[in-house]
Amino acid sequence: HDNENSVSRQRDLYADLDERLQALEESVTTAGSAAATSTGAGNLPVPGGSDRDNYQAALEMIKEQHYDDAEVAFKQFLVGFPDSQMADNAQYWLAESYYVTGRFDQALKAFTVVVNDYPRSRKVPDALLKMGFCSYELKRWDDARTSLARVQADFADTTAARLAEQRLQRMADNALEGARRGAKLASQLLAFSRSQHMDVGPIDLAQLLNGMSGLLAQSV
């Protein structure tokens, strides 16, 4: 199951990358190249390069699945180019570097920064979606539903809203299946209890549970 989730996260990441790279290339050609601040600039992936150069270098690390290197590169980008027009994108991909490697607590916090610090960013719908996905992986079901429902409400008719709807449907299906299994177990336990001879007297609870072990193993 964990392996399937990892493959799914990477597939989602690459689909996201493919969709956005062309838009990125178009946008950065028109954006001015910001100069790096002195703080942390020496640790950038392209020392002395522009924000565009360093952003693209860090993004290439994501494409090549060098997630640890990408994490460092995007962190340094945000230190070296805090006022860059691509700072929101850098924050988003930093969060993705956590998400795709299963560090959901860190990813959740990093995606939250996108939503809170860059409210006008085009990355907000995707960041909200991934907040829901992170909460889902962390089994914080109510938080997951809240984030996913917000994507649907605030960003209807987007790909993020469609993916949020799919995940919410999966959660609903899982809850229904759990309820059905619980009802089936309750019914089997009731039938088992009715089949037992009722003896008034002390009960050996350990012996009773041992006798039910086969039934419980098949039902759970």
SEDO-376199 format. One record per residue (C-alpha): residue number from 0; x, y, z. Coordinates in Angstrom, 1 decimal. Example, Ala and Ser with C-alpha at 12.3 -4.5 7.8 and 13.67 -1.06 7.14 Angstrom:
SEDO-376199
+------+--------+--------+--------+
| doza |      x |      y |      z |
+------+--------+--------+--------+
|    0 |   12.3 |   -4.5 |    7.8 |
|    1 |   13.7 |   -1.1 |    7.1 |
+------+--------+--------+--------+
//
This chain:
SEDO-376199
+------+--------+--------+--------+
| doza |      x |      y |      z |
+------+--------+--------+--------+
|    0 |    0.0 |    0.0 |    0.0 |
|    1 |    2.8 |    2.4 |    0.9 |
|    2 |    4.6 |    1.6 |   -2.3 |
|    3 |    1.4 |    2.3 |   -4.3 |
|    4 |    1.0 |    5.6 |   -2.6 |
|    5 |    4.7 |    6.5 |   -3.4 |
|    6 |    4.2 |    5.7 |   -7.0 |
|    7 |    1.0 |    7.7 |   -7.1 |
|    8 |    2.6 |   10.7 |   -5.5 |
|    9 |    5.4 |   10.6 |   -8.1 |
|   10 |    3.0 |   10.2 |  -11.0 |
|   11 |    1.0 |   13.2 |   -9.8 |
|   12 |    4.2 |   15.2 |   -9.4 |
|   13 |    5.4 |   14.5 |  -12.9 |
|   14 |    2.0 |   15.2 |  -14.4 |
|   15 |    2.1 |   18.5 |  -12.5 |
|   16 |    5.5 |   19.3 |  -13.8 |
|   17 |    4.7 |   18.5 |  -17.4 |
|   18 |    1.7 |   20.7 |  -17.3 |
|   19 |    3.5 |   23.7 |  -15.8 |
|   20 |    6.9 |   23.7 |  -17.4 |
|   21 |    5.7 |   25.2 |  -20.6 |
|   22 |    3.9 |   27.9 |  -18.8 |
|   23 |    7.0 |   28.5 |  -16.6 |
|   24 |    9.2 |   28.9 |  -19.7 |
|   25 |    6.8 |   31.5 |  -21.1 |
|   26 |    6.5 |   33.4 |  -17.9 |
|   27 |   10.2 |   33.6 |  -17.0 |
|   28 |   11.2 |   35.0 |  -20.4 |
|   29 |    9.0 |   38.0 |  -19.7 |
|   30 |   10.0 |   38.4 |  -16.0 |
|   31 |   12.9 |   40.5 |  -15.0 |
|   32 |   15.9 |   38.6 |  -13.5 |
|   33 |   16.2 |   39.6 |   -9.9 |
|   34 |   19.6 |   40.0 |   -8.3 |
|   35 |   20.4 |   37.7 |   -5.4 |
|   36 |   20.8 |   39.2 |   -1.9 |
|   37 |   24.1 |   38.8 |   -0.3 |
|   38 |   22.7 |   36.4 |    2.4 |
|   39 |   23.0 |   32.8 |    1.3 |
|   40 |   23.7 |   33.7 |   -2.3 |
|   41 |   27.0 |   31.8 |   -2.4 |
|   42 |   25.1 |   28.5 |   -1.7 |
|   43 |   22.8 |   28.8 |   -4.7 |
|   44 |   22.8 |   26.1 |   -7.4 |
|   45 |   24.0 |   28.7 |   -9.9 |
|   46 |   26.2 |   31.1 |   -7.9 |
|   47 |   26.1 |   34.5 |   -9.4 |
|   48 |   23.2 |   33.5 |  -11.6 |
|   49 |   19.8 |   35.2 |  -11.9 |
|   50 |   16.7 |   34.1 |  -10.1 |
|   51 |   15.5 |   32.5 |  -13.3 |
|   52 |   18.8 |   30.5 |  -13.7 |
|   53 |   18.6 |   29.3 |  -10.1 |
|   54 |   14.9 |   28.5 |  -10.2 |
|   55 |   15.3 |   26.4 |  -13.4 |
|   56 |   18.3 |   24.6 |  -12.0 |
|   57 |   16.3 |   23.7 |   -8.8 |
|   58 |   13.3 |   22.6 |  -10.9 |
|   59 |   15.5 |   20.4 |  -13.0 |
|   60 |   16.6 |   18.6 |   -9.8 |
|   61 |   12.9 |   17.8 |   -9.2 |
|   62 |   12.5 |   16.4 |  -12.7 |
|   63 |   15.6 |   14.2 |  -12.2 |
|   64 |   14.2 |   13.0 |   -8.8 |
|   65 |   17.1 |   14.5 |   -6.9 |
|   66 |   14.7 |   15.6 |   -4.2 |
|   67 |   17.2 |   16.2 |   -1.4 |
|   68 |   19.2 |   18.5 |   -3.7 |
|   69 |   16.1 |   20.2 |   -4.8 |
|   70 |   15.0 |   20.9 |   -1.3 |
|   71 |   18.4 |   22.6 |   -0.5 |
|   72 |   18.2 |   24.5 |   -3.8 |
|   73 |   14.8 |   25.9 |   -3.3 |
|   74 |   15.5 |   26.8 |    0.3 |
|   75 |   18.6 |   28.8 |   -0.9 |
|   76 |   16.6 |   30.3 |   -3.7 |
|   77 |   14.1 |   31.7 |   -1.2 |
|   78 |   16.9 |   33.1 |    0.9 |
|   79 |   18.8 |   34.5 |   -2.1 |
|   80 |   15.8 |   35.9 |   -4.0 |
|   81 |   13.1 |   36.7 |   -1.4 |
|   82 |   11.4 |   39.2 |   -3.7 |
|   83 |   11.6 |   37.2 |   -6.9 |
|   84 |    8.4 |   36.8 |   -8.9 |
|   85 |    9.0 |   33.1 |   -8.7 |
|   86 |    9.2 |   32.9 |   -4.9 |
|   87 |    5.7 |   31.5 |   -4.7 |
|   88 |    6.6 |   28.8 |   -7.2 |
|   89 |    9.8 |   28.0 |   -5.3 |
|   90 |    7.9 |   27.6 |   -2.1 |
|   91 |    5.5 |   25.3 |   -3.8 |
|   92 |    8.2 |   23.0 |   -5.2 |
|   93 |   10.0 |   23.0 |   -1.9 |
|   94 |    6.8 |   21.6 |   -0.4 |
|   95 |    6.5 |   19.1 |   -3.2 |
|   96 |   10.1 |   17.9 |   -2.5 |
|   97 |    8.8 |   17.0 |    1.0 |
|   98 |    5.5 |   15.5 |   -0.2 |
|   99 |    6.9 |   13.2 |   -2.9 |
|  100 |    9.3 |   11.7 |   -0.3 |
|  101 |    6.6 |   11.1 |    2.2 |
|  102 |    7.5 |   13.9 |    4.7 |
|  103 |    3.9 |   14.9 |    5.1 |
|  104 |    4.2 |   17.0 |    8.2 |
|  105 |    6.9 |   19.2 |    6.6 |
|  106 |    5.0 |   19.3 |    3.3 |
|  107 |    1.8 |   20.4 |    5.0 |
|  108 |    3.6 |   23.3 |    6.7 |
|  109 |    5.3 |   24.3 |    3.4 |
|  110 |    2.1 |   24.2 |    1.4 |
|  111 |    0.4 |   26.3 |    4.1 |
|  112 |    3.1 |   29.0 |    3.6 |
|  113 |    2.1 |   29.2 |   -0.1 |
|  114 |   -1.5 |   29.7 |    0.8 |
|  115 |   -0.9 |   32.2 |    3.6 |
|  116 |    2.1 |   34.2 |    2.3 |
|  117 |    1.2 |   34.2 |   -1.4 |
|  118 |   -2.6 |   34.5 |   -1.5 |
|  119 |   -2.6 |   35.8 |   -5.1 |
|  120 |   -0.4 |   33.1 |   -6.4 |
|  121 |   -1.7 |   30.7 |   -9.1 |
|  122 |   -0.2 |   28.0 |   -6.9 |
|  123 |   -2.8 |   28.4 |   -4.2 |
|  124 |   -5.4 |   25.9 |   -5.6 |
|  125 |   -2.7 |   23.3 |   -6.0 |
|  126 |   -1.2 |   24.0 |   -2.6 |
|  127 |   -4.6 |   23.7 |   -0.9 |
|  128 |   -5.2 |   20.4 |   -2.7 |
|  129 |   -1.9 |   19.1 |   -1.5 |
|  130 |   -2.7 |   20.3 |    2.0 |
|  131 |   -5.7 |   18.0 |    1.8 |
|  132 |   -3.6 |   15.2 |    0.5 |
|  133 |   -1.1 |   15.6 |    3.3 |
|  134 |   -3.8 |   15.6 |    5.9 |
|  135 |   -5.2 |   12.5 |    4.3 |
|  136 |   -1.8 |   10.7 |    4.5 |
|  137 |   -1.5 |   11.8 |    8.1 |
|  138 |   -5.0 |   10.4 |    8.8 |
|  139 |   -6.3 |   13.8 |    9.8 |
|  140 |   -9.6 |   13.2 |    8.1 |
|  141 |  -11.5 |   16.4 |    9.1 |
|  142 |   -8.6 |   18.6 |    8.1 |
|  143 |   -8.3 |   16.8 |    4.8 |
|  144 |  -12.0 |   17.3 |    4.1 |
|  145 |  -11.8 |   21.0 |    5.0 |
|  146 |   -8.9 |   21.7 |    2.7 |
|  147 |  -10.4 |   19.7 |   -0.2 |
|  148 |  -13.8 |   21.3 |    0.2 |
|  149 |  -12.2 |   24.7 |    0.2 |
|  150 |  -10.6 |   23.9 |   -3.2 |
|  151 |  -14.0 |   23.0 |   -4.6 |
|  152 |  -15.6 |   26.1 |   -3.2 |
|  153 |  -13.0 |   28.7 |   -4.0 |
|  154 |  -11.5 |   27.3 |   -7.2 |
|  155 |  -14.4 |   25.5 |   -9.0 |
|  156 |  -13.8 |   24.3 |  -12.6 |
|  157 |  -10.1 |   23.8 |  -12.1 |
|  158 |   -8.0 |   20.7 |  -12.3 |
|  159 |   -7.4 |   21.0 |   -8.5 |
|  160 |  -11.1 |   21.1 |   -7.8 |
|  161 |  -11.6 |   17.9 |   -9.9 |
|  162 |   -8.8 |   16.1 |   -8.1 |
|  163 |  -10.3 |   17.3 |   -4.7 |
|  164 |  -13.7 |   15.9 |   -5.7 |
|  165 |  -12.1 |   12.5 |   -6.5 |
|  166 |  -10.3 |   12.3 |   -3.2 |
|  167 |  -13.4 |   13.3 |   -1.3 |
|  168 |  -15.3 |   10.6 |   -3.1 |
|  169 |  -12.6 |    8.1 |   -2.2 |
|  170 |  -12.9 |    9.1 |    1.4 |
|  171 |  -16.7 |    8.8 |    1.3 |
|  172 |  -16.4 |    5.3 |   -0.3 |
|  173 |  -13.9 |    4.2 |    2.3 |
|  174 |  -16.1 |    5.4 |    5.2 |
|  175 |  -19.1 |    3.6 |    3.7 |
|  176 |  -17.1 |    0.4 |    3.3 |
|  177 |  -15.9 |    0.7 |    6.9 |
|  178 |  -19.5 |    1.1 |    8.0 |
|  179 |  -20.6 |   -1.9 |    6.0 |
|  180 |  -17.8 |   -4.1 |    7.5 |
|  181 |  -18.7 |   -2.9 |   11.0 |
|  182 |  -22.3 |   -3.7 |   10.5 |
|  183 |  -21.4 |   -7.2 |    9.1 |
|  184 |  -19.2 |   -7.9 |   12.1 |
|  185 |  -22.0 |   -6.7 |   14.5 |
|  186 |  -24.5 |   -9.0 |   12.8 |
|  187 |  -22.1 |  -12.0 |   13.0 |
|  188 |  -21.4 |  -11.4 |   16.6 |
|  189 |  -25.1 |  -11.2 |   17.4 |
|  190 |  -25.8 |  -14.4 |   15.5 |
|  191 |  -22.9 |  -16.1 |   17.4 |
|  192 |  -24.2 |  -14.9 |   20.7 |
|  193 |  -27.7 |  -16.2 |   19.9 |
|  194 |  -26.3 |  -19.6 |   19.1 |
|  195 |  -24.7 |  -20.0 |   22.5 |
|  196 |  -26.3 |  -21.9 |   25.4 |
|  197 |  -27.2 |  -19.3 |   28.0 |
|  198 |  -25.8 |  -20.5 |   31.4 |
|  199 |  -26.4 |  -18.3 |   34.4 |
|  200 |  -23.2 |  -18.2 |   36.3 |
|  201 |  -19.6 |  -17.0 |   36.3 |
|  202 |  -18.1 |  -16.4 |   32.8 |
|  203 |  -14.6 |  -17.3 |   31.8 |
|  204 |  -14.0 |  -14.3 |   29.5 |
|  205 |  -10.7 |  -15.5 |   28.2 |
|  206 |  -12.2 |  -18.8 |   27.2 |
|  207 |  -15.2 |  -17.1 |   25.6 |
|  208 |  -12.9 |  -14.8 |   23.5 |
|  209 |  -10.7 |  -17.8 |   22.5 |
|  210 |  -13.8 |  -19.6 |   21.2 |
|  211 |  -14.7 |  -16.5 |   19.1 |
|  212 |  -11.2 |  -16.0 |   17.7 |
|  213 |  -11.9 |  -17.8 |   14.4 |
|  214 |  -15.0 |  -15.7 |   13.7 |
|  215 |  -13.2 |  -12.5 |   14.6 |
|  216 |  -10.2 |  -13.3 |   12.4 |
|  217 |  -12.5 |  -13.9 |    9.4 |
|  218 |  -14.6 |  -10.7 |   10.0 |
|  219 |  -11.9 |   -8.0 |   10.6 |
+------+--------+--------+--------+
//
